[in-house]
Amino acid sequence: MDRSVIFEKLTMVFRKIFSDNTIVLKNELTANDVANWDSLSHMLMIGEVETVFNIKFKLKELNKLADVKGLIDLIESKLN
């Protein structure tokens, strides 16, 4: 899957989970940059990502994530 398609789908997930249609994803975006991104919404977002991309994450993979770029890289690795 093309990286731009991943970005597009991920943007839709973020806007849905965080109820904010103005969210614009960028590689360096973190939880500190998004209102309402707490531990519960994080798990909801991860669950939605798994559903949308039809993938499953391991806990150790999620613990390494620092920003959106890391999440996109992880999604890409799961899809390839």
Long-range contacts (C-beta under 8 A, 24 or more apart in sequence): 1-53, 1-76, 1-79, 3-72, 3-76, 6-53, 6-72, 6-75, 6-76, 6-79, 7-72, 9-52, 9-53, 10-49, 10-68, 10-71, 10-72, 10-75, 12-52, 13-45, 13-48, 13-49, 13-52, 14-45, 16-48, 17-41, 17-44, 17-45, 17-48, 18-45, 25-68, 26-68, 27-67, 27-68, 27-69, 27-72, 28-67, 28-68, 28-69, 29-67, 29-68, 30-66, 30-67, 30-68, 49-75, 53-78, 53-79, 55-79
